[in-house]
């Protein structure tokens, strides 16, 4: 073996080891979360500031590391193949030998060993090499960005602007395989999938629409606000001015109770004295961005505004959390509710979801005008009240009085309605749902 061959072998070994080192860095950076990087920065760990930059834009730096790793591994492969081919006369055996040697070396040095090290010591390796990765990104990102654009141009379909490496689709596929093989429970798999879908969900899809909003006028008193909060079950209620498109604030029932406890005479004061400025956001805001906004502002409710500046609805932090973990039931949820329960005094307790035509048959009343617009008893209450029904809301239909009773679920929708015969002479249609 000549001196030139020895030098070529040394270069190939160095290139292969360096490529393996880059594989370990890629694995470590991919495994390091932004939260972990922030913890290291808070502890003043050297290199943590650079690591924060890297994990804030992982595609940029992982693409660069991948490019350098490919260059080094190709260099090692070319040198190894040329040395083997030069020493075996039979072209066929030379190809077989070179393929076997290079495949085994790459599997061990680029596949198993560095990825294992990267996963075992991801935090330490990521923080100690973050500065080096930043330098690579600064020097080579323009080149890798251009190559990604070229690759997208020659690839059918829509490409990825930052490259397809460690894409969300790949992670979702791994998650699906983990669920199928029972590596993680099905419930956890669905929860993790919901986290991904959160970024594709806009607030308009999960909001409480304006027609279902419970609100209070700005000229109402504190005792009326407290009564509305207790009856509706909501602790945060929008405050409106001239109409529902004029949301001037939000009132927290805890603030109302604090004001009344400190000064009983404050019962006659208006809600304006304790209301807070409303959080107004467009109804097209993404749910994950909205969750971060809630965290940053220490808010739990936002008013959604449509493209014309009107109130589209409202969204709460709980609405977004339910998108991840599923519907949250509380201790007041009663489970299955019978559609009609006779009470023995000529009255009934009916489900709020009872169809309108069945209610009409039950009380022998003509509800054809209601059937055109709504489908259920709850809909009849809302239509005739002109407001969202809450426990205690009443309407009179013919010889019967309908009273909204219990509420269920986190949004406190009416669950049951009490249908009672009116006393003689009380048959005029009427509707009431006051704030106090």
C-alpha positions in Angstrom: 0.0 0.0 0.0 1.5 3.3 -1.1 1.6 6.5 1.0 -1.2 7.9 -1.1 -3.4 4.9 -0.2 -2.7 5.3 3.5 -3.6 8.9 3.3 -6.9 8.0 1.4 -7.8 5.5 4.1 -7.2 8.0 6.9 -9.3 10.6 5.1 -12.1 8.0 4.6 -12.0 7.1 8.3 -12.1 10.7 9.4 -15.0 11.5 7.0 -17.0 8.5 8.2 -16.5 9.3 11.9 -17.3 13.0 11.2 -20.5 11.9 9.4 -21.4 9.7 12.3 -20.8 12.7 14.7 -23.2 14.8 12.6 -25.8 12.0 12.7 -25.6 12.1 16.5 -26.0 15.9 16.5 -29.0 15.6 14.2 -30.6 13.1 16.5 -29.9 15.2 19.6 -31.2 18.4 18.2 -34.4 16.7 16.9 -35.0 15.3 20.4 -34.4 18.6 22.2 -37.6 20.6 22.8 -37.8 24.4 23.1 -38.9 24.0 26.7 -35.8 21.9 27.5 -33.5 24.5 25.8 -35.2 27.3 27.8 -34.5 25.4 31.0 -30.8 25.1 30.1 -30.7 28.9 29.3 -32.4 29.7 32.6 -29.6 27.7 34.4 -27.0 29.7 32.5 -25.6 26.6 30.8 -22.9 27.5 28.3 -24.2 27.1 24.7 -27.9 27.2 25.7 -28.5 30.6 24.0 -27.2 29.1 20.7 -29.4 26.0 21.3 -32.5 28.2 21.7 -31.8 29.7 18.3 -31.3 26.2 16.7 -34.5 24.7 18.2 -36.6 27.8 17.2 -35.9 26.9 13.6 -34.9 23.3 13.5 -35.6 22.7 9.8 -33.0 25.3 8.8 -30.2 23.8 10.9 -31.1 20.1 10.5 -31.1 20.5 6.7 -27.6 22.0 6.8 -26.3 19.3 9.1 -27.8 16.6 6.8 -26.2 18.2 3.8 -22.7 18.1 5.4 -23.2 14.6 6.6 -24.1 13.4 3.1 -21.0 15.1 1.7 -18.7 13.4 4.2 -20.4 10.0 3.9 -20.2 10.1 0.1 -16.5 11.0 0.3 -15.8 8.0 2.5 -17.8 5.7 0.2 -16.0 6.9 -2.9 -12.6 6.5 -1.3 -13.4 3.0 0.1 -14.9 1.8 -3.2 -12.0 3.0 -5.3 -9.4 1.3 -3.0 -11.3 -2.0 -3.0 -11.9 -1.9 -6.8 -8.2 -1.3 -7.3 -7.1 -4.4 -5.4 -9.6 -7.0 -6.6 -9.2 -7.9 -10.3 -12.6 -9.4 -10.7 -15.0 -6.6 -11.3 -18.0 -8.6 -10.0 -16.3 -9.6 -6.7 -14.9 -6.1 -6.3 -18.5 -4.7 -6.5 -19.8 -7.3 -4.1 -17.0 -6.7 -1.6 -17.2 -2.9 -1.8 -21.0 -3.0 -1.3 -20.8 -5.3 1.7 -18.0 -3.4 3.4 -19.5 0.0 2.9 -23.1 -1.2 3.9 -21.9 -2.7 7.1 -19.7 0.3 8.0 -22.5 2.7 7.3 -25.1 0.7 9.2 -22.9 0.6 12.3 -21.1 4.0 12.1 -24.0 6.1 10.6 -27.1 4.2 11.6 -26.9 2.5 15.0 -24.1 4.0 17.1 -24.5 7.7 16.6 -28.3 7.7 16.8 -28.1 5.7 20.1 -25.6 8.2 21.5 -27.7 11.1 20.3 -30.8 9.8 22.0 -29.0 8.8 25.2 -27.2 12.2 25.7 -29.4 14.5 23.7 -29.4 17.5 26.0 -25.6 17.6 26.7 -24.7 16.9 23.0 -27.2 19.4 21.7 -26.1 22.2 24.0 -22.3 21.5 23.5 -22.6 21.5 19.7 -25.2 24.2 19.2 -22.6 26.9 18.4 -21.1 24.7 15.7 -24.5 24.0 14.2 -25.2 27.7 14.1 -22.0 28.3 12.2 -22.9 25.6 9.7 -26.3 27.1 9.3 -24.9 30.6 8.7 -22.4 29.4 6.1 -24.3 26.8 4.2 -28.1 27.6 4.6 -28.2 29.6 1.3 -26.8 26.6 -0.6 -29.1 24.1 1.1 -32.1 26.4 0.6 -31.3 26.5 -3.1 -31.0 22.8 -3.3 -34.3 22.3 -1.5 -36.0 24.6 -4.0 -34.4 22.6 -6.9 -35.6 19.4 -5.3 -39.1 20.8 -4.9 -39.1 21.9 -8.5 -38.4 18.5 -9.9 -40.7 16.6 -7.5 -44.3 16.1 -8.4 -46.8 17.7 -6.1 -46.3 20.5 -3.6 -42.9 20.5 -1.9 -41.9 21.7 1.5 -40.2 25.1 1.7 -37.8 24.0 4.4 -37.3 20.5 3.1 -39.1 17.3 3.9 -36.7 16.3 6.7 -38.4 15.4 10.0 -41.7 16.8 8.7 -45.0 16.7 10.6 -46.3 14.1 8.2 -43.4 11.8 9.1 -44.0 12.3 12.8 -47.7 11.6 12.4 -46.9 8.4 10.5 -44.5 7.3 13.3 -47.3 8.1 15.8 -49.8 5.9 13.9 -47.3 3.0 13.8 -46.7 3.4 17.5 -50.5 3.2 18.2 -51.0 0.2 15.9 -48.2 -1.7 17.6 -49.5 -0.8 21.1 -46.3 1.1 22.0 -48.6 3.8 23.3 -52.3 3.5 24.4 -54.9 4.5 21.9 -56.2 7.4 24.1 -52.7 8.9 24.2 -52.3 8.5 20.4 -55.5 10.3 19.8 -54.5 13.1 22.2 -51.2 13.5 20.4 -52.9 13.6 17.0 -55.2 16.3 18.4 -52.2 18.4 19.3 -51.1 18.3 15.6 -54.6 19.1 14.4 -54.8 22.1 16.8 -52.6 24.0 14.4 -55.0 23.4 11.6 -58.1 24.4 13.6 -59.3 28.0 13.6 -61.2 29.5 16.5 -64.4 29.9 14.4 -64.7 26.1 14.3 -64.8 25.7 18.1 -66.4 28.9 19.3 -69.6 29.5 21.1 -71.6 31.2 18.4 -73.2 34.6 19.1 -76.6 33.1 19.1 -75.6 30.9 22.1 -73.8 33.5 24.0 -74.9 34.5 27.5 -74.2 38.2 28.1 -75.2 41.2 30.3 -75.9 44.8 29.4 -73.5 47.4 30.8 -76.3 49.2 32.7 -77.1 46.2 34.8 -76.3 46.1 38.6 -73.8 43.9 40.3 -76.6 41.9 42.0 -78.1 41.2 38.6 -74.7 40.1 37.3 -74.3 37.8 40.2 -77.8 36.3 39.7 -77.1 35.7 36.0 -73.8 34.1 36.8 -75.3 31.8 39.4 -78.2 30.8 37.2 -76.2 30.3 34.0 -73.2 28.6 35.6 -70.7 30.9 33.9 -68.0 32.7 35.8 -67.0 35.0 32.9 -69.8 36.9 31.0 -69.4 39.4 28.2 -70.7 42.9 28.8 -72.4 44.6 25.9 -73.3 48.2 25.1 -75.8 49.1 22.4 -76.0 45.5 21.0 -74.1 42.3 20.8 -71.7 43.7 18.2 -70.7 46.3 20.9 -68.8 44.2 23.5 -67.4 46.7 25.9 -65.9 44.3 28.5 -66.1 41.1 30.4 -67.2 40.6 34.0 -65.9 37.9 36.3 -68.3 36.7 38.9 -65.4 36.4 41.4 -64.8 40.2 41.0 -68.5 40.8 41.6 -68.5 38.7 44.8 -65.3 40.5 46.0 -67.0 43.9 45.4 -70.2 42.8 47.2 -68.3 41.3 50.1 -66.2 44.4 50.7 -69.1 46.8 50.5 -72.7 45.4 50.7 -73.9 48.8 49.5 -72.2 48.2 46.2 -75.1 45.9 45.2 -76.6 48.9 43.4 -73.5 49.7 41.5 -73.2 48.9 37.8 -71.2 46.1 36.3 -69.0 48.7 34.6 -67.2 49.2 38.0 -65.8 45.7 37.9 -65.7 44.7 34.3 -62.4 44.2 32.5 -61.3 45.1 29.0 -62.4 42.4 26.5 -59.8 40.4 24.5 -60.9 40.8 20.9 -59.4 38.5 18.2 -60.3 37.6 14.6 -62.4 34.5 14.3 -59.8 33.1 11.8 -57.1 32.9 14.5 -55.6 29.5 14.8 -56.4 27.6 18.0 -52.8 27.0 18.9 -52.0 30.7 18.6 -55.0 31.5 20.6 -53.9 29.2 23.4 -50.5 30.9 23.5 -52.3 34.3 23.6 -54.4 33.1 26.6 -51.2 32.1 28.4 -49.4 35.4 27.6 -52.4 37.6 28.7 -53.5 35.4 31.6 -57.0 35.4 30.0 -59.5 32.6 29.7 -62.1 34.1 27.3 -61.8 36.0 24.0 -64.5 37.6 21.9 -64.2 36.6 18.2 -64.8 39.3 15.6 -65.7 38.5 12.0 -64.5 40.1 8.9 -67.1 42.9 9.1 -66.2 43.8 12.7 -69.2 42.2 14.2 -69.2 39.7 17.1 -69.0 36.1 15.7 -68.9 34.4 19.1 -66.6 33.7 21.9 -63.9 31.1 22.7 -62.5 30.0 26.0 -59.3 28.3 27.1 -61.5 25.3 28.0 -62.8 25.1 24.4 -59.2 24.7 23.1 -58.2 22.2 25.8 -61.3 20.1 24.9 -59.9 19.9 21.3 -57.0 18.0 22.7 -58.4 15.9 25.5 -62.0 15.5 24.4 -65.2 16.7 26.1 -64.8 17.4 29.8 -67.8 16.4 31.9 -68.3 17.8 35.4 -70.0 16.6 38.6 -73.3 18.1 37.6 -73.7 16.1 34.3 -76.5 13.7 34.9 -75.9 11.3 32.1 -78.8 9.8 30.1 -82.0 11.9 30.4 -85.5 10.5 29.6 -87.3 12.4 26.8 -90.6 12.6 28.7 -91.1 12.0 32.5 -94.8 12.4 33.7 -94.9 14.2 37.1 -98.4 13.1 38.2 -99.9 16.6 38.5 -100.6 17.0 34.8 -97.0 18.2 34.3 -94.0 16.7 32.6 -90.2 16.9 32.8 -88.9 16.7 29.2 -85.5 16.7 27.6 -84.3 19.9 26.1 -83.6 17.9 23.0 -87.2 16.7 22.6 -88.5 17.3 19.1 -90.9 20.2 18.7 -93.6 18.1 17.2 -93.6 15.7 20.2 -93.9 18.7 22.5 -96.9 19.9 20.5 -98.6 16.5 20.8 -97.8 16.4 24.6 -99.4 19.8 25.4 -101.9 19.9 22.5 -100.6 23.2 21.2 -100.0 24.5 17.7 -96.2 25.0 17.3 -96.1 25.0 13.6 -94.6 28.5 13.5 -91.8 27.3 15.8 -91.2 24.1 13.8 -90.2 26.2 10.8 -87.2 27.7 12.6 -86.2 25.2 15.3 -86.2 21.5 16.0 -86.1 21.0 19.8 -87.7 22.3 23.0 -84.5 24.2 23.8 -84.9 25.9 20.4 -88.5 26.9 21.2 -87.3 28.5 24.4 -84.5 30.4 22.7 -86.7 31.6 19.9 -89.4 32.9 22.1 -87.1 34.4 24.6 -84.9 36.0 22.0 -82.0 35.0 24.3 -80.1 31.9 25.3 -82.2 30.1 27.9 -80.7 29.6 31.4 -82.1 27.8 34.4 -85.2 29.7 35.5 -86.1 31.1 32.1 -89.9 30.6 31.4 -92.3 30.8 28.5 -96.0 30.3 28.4 -97.5 28.3 25.5 -101.2 27.8 25.6 -102.2 26.3 28.9 -98.7 25.3 29.9 -95.6 27.1 31.3 -92.2 25.8 30.2 -89.4 26.5 32.7 -85.8 25.8 31.9 -84.3 23.6 34.7 -81.0 22.0 34.9 -77.9 22.7 32.8 -75.2 20.3 31.8 -71.8 20.2 30.3 -69.0 22.8 30.6 -71.1 25.2 28.4 -74.1 24.8 30.7 -76.6 24.0 28.0 -80.2 23.4 29.2 -80.7 19.7 29.8 -84.3 19.5 31.0 -87.4 21.6 30.8 -90.3 21.5 33.3 -93.8 21.6 31.6 -96.5 22.6 34.1 -100.2 23.4 33.6 -101.0 27.1 34.2 -103.7 28.1 36.7 -107.0 29.0 35.2 -106.9 32.3 33.3 -103.1 32.2 32.8 -103.1 31.0 29.2 -101.5 34.0 27.4 -98.2 33.4 25.7 -95.3 35.1 27.6 -91.6 34.8 28.0 -89.2 35.9 30.7 -85.4 35.6 31.3 -84.0 38.4 33.4 -80.5 39.0 34.6 -81.8 39.3 38.1 
